[in-house]
Amino acid sequence: MKGNILIQSMTYQHPSMTEPLFQNVSVSIHDGWKLGLVGRNGRGKTSFLNLLRKKLHYEGVIQFNLEFTYFPDYPVQNEGETTLDMLTRRNKTVEVWEIERELSYMRLPEDILERDFYTLSGGEQVKVLLIELFLNDHAFPLIDEPTNNLDLDGRQIVGAYLRRKSGYIVVSHDEAFLNMFVDHILAINKQSVDLIAGNVETWKYEKANADALSKEKNEKLKSEINRLSDVSTVVNSWGNKRENSTKDASERRLAAKQMKRAKAIKKRTEDMIEEKRGLINNIEEPADLKMRVSHPIKRVASFRDFSILRDGMPLFEPITFEIHPGDRCFIEGKNGIGKSTLLSYIRGDRSLETMGDVELKVPRNTSMLSQNNGEEDYPSLLAQLTAKEKEAYWHFLHQLGMKRTQFKASSSNHWSSGEQRKMFLANALLGENELFIWDEVTNSLDLYVINQLMEAINTYEPTMIAVDHNEAYVEAVATKRISLRPYT
């Protein structure tokens, strides 16, 4: 075997933070595990991988005899270099047949090796880079968020690929994806780092039981704290009165003894309060999100034999469907087929050439969330809001798991990808909306926020047109699914 990863009393504090991200963490990771690394956005999952890679300074011990490979590690773009050239340049001892074998597992054609890596689709690039991680039999891959450029079919393929392999760590917020292959979960909680044998479902079950026990113990502690506080007050009061009302030496000694007892009870009470605080601080209790929803009066959209054209050719087979008030319609299809392009057309992009009949009545008060928000950061977004909107916006951010100390940030560049996604999601939740057009809202969001969204959408039942590749989320909230198929 390659050797385990041993972590003892490890503490790490990010320079921009006032408290340690990890404190006194001890854990042992077996080199053959298929380990899923989970936790809320900003909790330190990527930092954990970088600690293993010795990219960050820490206190304590991180010991291993492993060679780590990392995803994403995009290659330098060399003009005229094929995908095969790139792979053999970065992996000197690999044989071409080995690469071709891995391509077959990923359901990629062999001729992809003759193409420039940067002409491949985002999903194809992800698959090639994941293949590269396993070309070295002696490496232990660290895989950070591999699903963001993968459609539903791609996630199934990559999940099946990782099920064939062993000995790696994967960071992902896609529960269905992780459940396809992981056999252990390392969960970064509020006050602890817990290792559990099993998949995400096992971890959720164990975490729910642990939280229930903590709450039960907390109630008992609360009752005992109240009792001890009452006893301490009575004993202390009696001792003070006794000491002040007599000059008898034995009586004063008894009073002092009682006051000493009162102090002991107070110390015991304070210890219990601290234990209670530790119990509650490790419980995740996401708030219920409130969506302000009103419904369109009439049909929002009608498509008849519709497709979008590129160079005169349809992007997808013509589709026919309607969107009525209360529909939650999800557009599905492989990467590059035109899902986001269709959403752009619905949002009002009339530069696109189309075929077929279409009737659109998109309300003015429509919540829009794009897949990519470009260079916009937190201060520039905040500057666009009124004082009242800022209060509502910060309230949403806090409900989504952001710390109030982050609200004063002068830049969001150091935030995690999930925290930056929350920044735009909170903005998309502002106001009362008749229609929600959301493109891949779950990208980079943690499991808790995805569950918050599922509960809110099912509670308030907004009219929605969306694209998303998180199967658990789509299955939970969609009332209508439209599949785009390649034009033949």
C-alpha positions in Angstrom: 0.0 0.0 0.0 1.1 3.6 -0.5 0.6 4.6 3.1 -2.0 6.4 5.2 -2.5 10.1 5.8 -2.0 10.9 9.5 -3.1 14.2 10.9 -2.4 15.0 14.6 -3.3 18.2 16.5 -3.4 20.2 13.3 -4.4 23.9 13.6 -4.6 26.3 10.7 -5.8 29.9 10.6 -6.3 31.8 7.3 -4.6 35.2 7.4 -7.9 37.1 6.7 -9.7 35.3 9.6 -9.9 36.1 13.3 -10.4 32.5 14.3 -8.8 29.2 13.3 -10.3 27.4 10.3 -9.1 24.1 11.8 -8.2 23.7 15.5 -6.5 20.7 17.0 -7.7 18.3 14.3 -6.6 14.6 14.5 -7.7 12.1 11.8 -6.2 9.1 10.0 -7.2 8.5 6.3 -6.5 5.1 4.6 -4.9 5.2 1.2 -7.5 2.9 -0.3 -10.6 4.9 0.7 -12.9 6.6 -1.7 -13.3 9.6 0.5 -15.9 12.3 0.1 -15.0 15.6 1.7 -18.1 17.6 2.7 -19.0 20.8 4.6 -20.6 24.2 4.3 -19.2 26.8 1.9 -16.2 28.6 3.5 -15.7 25.8 6.0 -12.2 25.0 4.6 -12.5 22.0 2.2 -10.2 23.4 -0.5 -7.9 24.7 2.3 -7.8 21.1 3.7 -6.6 19.8 0.3 -4.0 22.6 0.1 -2.8 21.7 3.6 -2.2 18.1 2.4 -0.3 19.6 -0.6 1.9 21.6 1.8 0.6 24.9 0.2 -0.3 26.4 3.5 1.5 26.9 6.9 0.0 25.1 9.8 0.8 23.9 13.3 0.8 20.2 14.3 1.5 17.1 12.2 0.4 16.0 8.7 2.3 12.9 7.9 2.1 10.8 4.7 4.2 8.8 2.2 2.1 9.7 -0.8 2.4 11.5 -4.1 -0.6 13.8 -4.5 -2.1 14.8 -7.8 -4.7 17.6 -8.0 -7.8 18.6 -9.9 -8.3 21.1 -11.4 -4.8 21.5 -12.8 -5.2 23.0 -16.3 -2.2 22.8 -18.6 -0.3 25.7 -20.1 -1.7 26.4 -23.5 0.9 25.5 -26.1 0.0 26.3 -29.7 -0.3 23.1 -31.9 -0.1 20.7 -29.0 -2.7 17.9 -29.1 -4.4 16.4 -26.0 -2.2 13.3 -26.4 1.0 15.5 -26.5 -0.2 17.3 -23.4 -0.8 14.1 -21.5 2.5 12.5 -22.5 4.4 15.7 -21.8 3.0 15.8 -18.2 3.2 12.0 -17.7 6.5 10.8 -19.1 6.1 7.1 -18.5 2.5 6.6 -19.6 1.8 4.4 -22.6 -0.7 5.4 -25.3 -2.7 2.2 -24.8 -3.2 3.1 -21.1 -4.6 6.5 -22.1 -6.9 4.9 -24.6 -8.2 2.4 -22.0 -9.1 5.2 -19.6 -10.8 7.1 -22.5 -13.1 4.1 -23.0 -14.0 4.1 -19.3 -15.0 7.8 -19.7 -16.8 7.1 -22.9 -14.6 9.5 -24.9 -13.6 8.8 -28.5 -9.9 8.1 -29.2 -9.8 10.9 -31.8 -10.1 13.4 -29.0 -6.4 12.8 -28.4 -5.6 14.4 -31.8 -7.5 17.6 -30.9 -6.1 20.7 -29.1 -7.1 20.4 -25.4 -8.5 23.9 -25.4 -10.9 23.1 -28.3 -12.6 20.5 -26.2 -15.8 21.3 -24.4 -15.7 22.0 -20.7 -17.1 18.6 -19.8 -14.5 16.9 -22.1 -11.7 18.8 -20.5 -12.8 17.8 -17.0 -12.9 14.1 -18.1 -9.4 14.3 -19.6 -7.9 15.9 -16.5 -9.6 13.3 -14.2 -8.1 10.6 -16.4 -4.7 12.2 -16.0 -4.9 11.9 -12.2 -5.1 8.1 -12.4 -2.4 7.5 -15.1 0.1 7.4 -12.2 -0.6 4.2 -10.2 1.4 5.6 -7.3 -0.5 8.9 -7.0 -3.2 9.8 -4.6 -5.7 12.2 -6.3 -7.2 15.2 -4.6 -10.3 16.2 -6.6 -11.9 19.5 -5.9 -15.4 20.1 -7.3 -15.3 18.1 -10.5 -19.0 18.4 -11.4 -19.3 22.1 -12.2 -18.8 21.6 -16.0 -20.6 18.3 -16.2 -24.2 17.7 -17.3 -26.3 14.9 -15.7 -25.0 12.3 -18.2 -21.4 13.4 -17.6 -21.9 13.1 -13.8 -23.2 9.6 -14.2 -20.1 8.7 -16.4 -17.6 10.3 -14.0 -19.3 8.7 -11.0 -19.1 5.3 -12.6 -15.4 6.0 -13.5 -14.5 6.9 -9.9 -16.4 3.8 -8.7 -13.7 1.7 -10.6 -10.9 3.5 -8.8 -9.7 3.6 -5.2 -7.5 5.8 -3.1 -8.6 9.5 -3.5 -10.4 12.4 -1.9 -13.3 14.2 -3.7 -14.9 17.5 -2.7 -18.4 17.9 -4.1 -21.8 19.2 -3.0 -23.7 16.9 -5.3 -25.2 14.3 -3.0 -26.4 11.9 -5.8 -22.9 12.1 -7.4 -21.0 11.3 -4.2 -23.3 8.4 -3.3 -22.4 6.7 -6.6 -18.9 5.8 -5.3 -17.7 7.1 -1.9 -17.2 4.6 1.0 -16.1 7.2 3.6 -17.1 10.7 4.4 -14.9 13.4 6.1 -17.3 16.1 7.3 -16.0 19.5 8.3 -18.6 20.7 10.9 -18.8 23.9 12.9 -16.8 22.6 15.8 -15.4 19.3 14.7 -14.1 17.2 11.8 -15.8 13.8 11.7 -14.9 10.7 9.8 -17.7 8.2 9.0 -17.7 4.9 7.1 -20.4 5.0 4.4 -21.8 7.5 1.9 -23.6 10.9 2.2 -26.9 9.2 3.3 -25.0 7.4 6.1 -23.4 10.7 7.2 -26.6 12.6 7.2 -28.3 9.9 9.3 -25.4 9.8 11.8 -25.2 13.6 11.9 -29.0 13.9 12.6 -28.7 11.3 15.4 -25.8 13.1 16.9 -27.6 16.5 16.7 -30.7 15.0 18.3 -28.6 13.5 21.2 -26.8 16.9 21.6 -30.2 18.7 21.8 -31.5 16.2 24.4 -28.4 16.6 26.5 -28.6 20.3 26.1 -32.2 20.3 27.5 -31.0 18.3 30.5 -28.0 20.6 31.0 -30.3 23.6 30.8 -32.5 22.2 33.5 -29.6 21.4 35.7 -28.0 24.8 35.2 -31.2 26.5 36.3 -31.4 24.3 39.4 -27.8 24.9 40.3 -28.1 28.6 39.7 -31.1 28.7 42.1 -29.2 26.7 44.7 -26.1 28.8 44.3 -28.1 32.0 44.8 -29.9 30.7 47.9 -26.7 29.3 49.5 -24.7 32.5 48.7 -27.5 34.7 50.0 -27.7 32.7 53.2 -24.0 32.7 53.8 -23.8 36.5 53.3 -26.6 37.1 55.8 -25.2 34.7 58.3 -21.7 36.2 58.1 -23.0 39.7 58.4 -25.4 39.0 61.2 -23.2 37.3 63.8 -19.8 37.7 65.5 -19.8 34.1 66.6 -16.6 32.5 65.2 -18.2 29.1 64.6 -21.2 30.7 62.9 -18.9 32.8 60.7 -16.9 29.6 59.8 -20.1 27.9 58.8 -21.1 30.9 56.7 -17.7 31.0 55.0 -18.1 27.2 54.3 -21.5 27.8 52.7 -20.1 30.7 50.6 -17.3 28.4 49.5 -19.9 25.8 48.5 -21.8 28.5 46.6 -18.6 29.3 44.6 -18.1 25.7 43.8 -21.7 25.4 42.6 -21.2 28.5 40.5 -18.0 27.1 39.0 -19.8 23.8 38.2 -22.6 25.8 36.6 -20.2 27.8 34.4 -18.5 24.5 33.3 -22.0 23.2 32.3 -22.8 26.4 30.4 -19.5 26.0 28.5 -20.3 22.3 27.7 -23.8 23.4 26.6 -22.3 26.0 24.3 -20.0 23.4 22.7 -23.0 21.0 22.1 -25.1 23.6 20.4 -22.3 25.2 18.4 -21.8 22.0 16.5 -25.4 21.7 15.4 -26.2 22.9 11.9 -29.6 24.6 11.9 -30.1 26.3 8.5 -32.9 28.9 8.5 -36.1 28.5 6.5 -35.7 30.7 3.3 -38.6 32.9 2.5 -39.4 33.5 -1.2 -41.7 36.4 -2.0 -43.7 34.9 -4.9 -46.6 36.1 -7.0 -47.7 34.3 -10.1 -48.2 35.6 -13.6 -51.8 36.1 -14.7 -51.3 34.4 -18.1 -49.2 31.8 -19.8 -45.5 32.8 -19.7 -44.3 31.0 -22.8 -45.4 28.9 -25.8 -43.0 27.2 -28.1 -44.0 25.4 -31.3 -41.4 23.5 -33.3 -38.9 25.9 -31.9 -35.1 25.8 -32.1 -32.2 28.2 -32.0 -30.0 28.4 -35.1 -26.2 28.6 -35.4 -24.8 29.2 -38.8 -28.2 28.4 -40.2 -28.4 25.0 -38.5 -30.6 24.1 -35.4 -28.7 23.6 -32.1 -31.3 21.0 -31.0 -34.3 19.1 -32.3 -37.3 21.4 -32.5 -39.3 21.5 -29.2 -42.9 22.2 -28.4 -44.0 23.1 -24.9 -45.7 25.7 -22.8 -45.0 27.3 -19.4 -48.0 28.2 -17.3 -48.3 30.0 -13.9 -47.0 27.6 -11.2 -44.9 25.5 -13.6 -41.3 24.8 -12.5 -39.8 23.9 -15.9 -36.2 22.5 -16.1 -34.4 22.4 -19.4 -32.2 19.4 -19.8 -29.6 18.1 -22.3 -25.9 17.5 -22.8 -23.3 20.2 -22.5 -23.1 22.5 -25.5 -26.6 21.7 -26.8 -27.9 25.2 -26.0 -29.6 25.1 -22.6 -28.2 28.4 -21.4 -28.6 29.9 -24.8 -32.3 29.0 -24.6 -32.5 30.7 -21.2 -30.8 33.8 -22.7 -33.4 33.9 -25.4 -36.2 33.7 -22.9 -34.6 36.5 -20.9 -34.7 38.8 -23.9 -31.6 38.1 -26.1 -33.1 38.8 -29.6 -29.7 38.7 -31.4 -30.2 34.9 -31.7 -31.6 33.4 -34.9 -34.5 31.1 -34.4 -37.0 28.8 -36.2 -40.6 27.9 -35.3 -43.3 29.8 -33.4 -42.8 31.4 -30.0 -44.8 33.6 -27.7 -43.2 35.0 -24.6 -44.7 37.1 -21.8 -41.9 37.5 -19.3 -43.0 39.7 -16.4 -41.0 42.8 -15.5 -40.5 41.5 -11.9 -38.4 38.4 -12.8 -35.6 37.0 -10.7 -32.6 36.2 -12.9 -29.6 34.2 -11.9 -26.9 33.5 -14.5 -24.4 30.6 -14.6 -21.5 33.1 -14.7 -21.7 36.6 -13.3 -18.4 37.7 -14.7 -16.1 40.1 -12.8 -18.8 41.5 -10.5 -17.9 41.3 -6.8 -19.6 42.0 -3.5 -18.9 45.7 -3.1 -20.1 46.5 -6.7 -23.3 44.4 -6.2 -23.9 46.1 -2.8 -23.6 49.5 -4.3 -26.6 48.9 -6.6 -28.9 48.3 -3.6 -31.0 50.7 -1.6 -30.6 50.9 2.2 -33.8 48.8 2.6 -32.6 46.3 0.0 -29.2 46.0 1.7 -30.9 44.9 5.0 -32.9 42.3 3.2 -29.9 41.2 1.2 -27.7 40.7 4.4 -30.6 38.8 6.0 -30.6 36.4 3.1 -26.8 36.0 3.2 -26.9 35.2 6.9 -29.7 32.6 6.3 -27.5 31.0 3.6 -24.8 30.5 6.2 -22.6 33.6 5.7 -21.1 35.2 8.8 -22.2 38.7 9.7 -18.5 39.7 9.9 -18.3 39.1 6.1 -20.8 41.8 5.4 -18.2 44.6 5.8 -15.8 42.9 3.3 -14.1 45.3 0.9 -13.6 42.5 -1.6 -15.1 39.0 -2.2 -12.0 37.8 -4.0 -10.9 35.7 -1.1 -14.3 34.1 -0.6 -14.8 30.5 -1.6 -16.7 29.7 -4.9 -19.7 28.7 -2.8 -19.7 31.9 -0.8 -19.5 33.9 -4.1 -22.4 31.9 -5.5 -24.4 32.8 -2.3 -23.7 36.4 -3.0 -25.6 36.3 -6.3 -28.3 33.9 -4.9 -29.2 36.3 -2.1 -29.6 39.1 -4.7 -31.8 36.8 -6.8 -34.1 36.3 -3.8 -34.7 40.0 -3.3 -38.1 41.5 -4.0 -41.4 39.9 -5.0 -41.1 38.0 -8.3 -43.6 36.4 -10.7 -41.0 34.4 -12.5 -37.6 32.9 -11.6 -35.1 32.2 -14.4 -32.1 30.5 -12.8 -29.2 28.9 -14.6 -27.3 26.3 -12.5 -28.1 27.8 -9.1 -26.6 24.8 -7.3 -23.1 25.1 -8.7 -20.7 25.2 -5.7 -23.5 25.5 -3.1 -23.2 23.3 -0.1 -25.7 20.5 0.7 -27.4 22.6 3.4 -28.2 25.5 1.0 -29.4 23.1 -1.7 -31.8 21.6 0.9 -32.9 25.1 1.9 -33.7 25.9 -1.7 -35.6 22.6 -2.2 -37.8 23.3 0.9 -38.4 27.0 -0.1 -39.3 26.2 -3.7 -41.7 23.4 -2.7 -43.2 25.7 0.0 -43.8 28.8 -2.1 -44.2 27.1 -5.5 -42.8 29.8 -7.7 -43.1 29.9 -11.5 -39.7 28.9 -12.7 -37.6 28.2 -15.8 -34.3 26.7 -15.0 -31.2 24.7 -15.9 -29.5 22.6 -13.3 -27.4 19.4 -13.3 -27.9 18.5 -9.7 -30.3 15.5 -10.1 -31.5 15.4 -6.4 -32.4 19.1 -6.6 -34.2 18.8 -10.0 -36.0 15.7 -8.9 -37.2 17.4 -5.8 -38.6 20.6 -7.3 -39.3 20.2 -11.0 -42.9 19.9 -12.2 -41.9 19.8 -15.9 -38.7 18.6 -17.6 -37.9 19.5 -21.2 -35.1 17.5 -22.9 -33.0 19.1 -25.7 -31.7 16.5 -28.1 -29.0 17.0 -30.8 -30.3 17.9 -34.2 -29.9 15.2 -36.8 
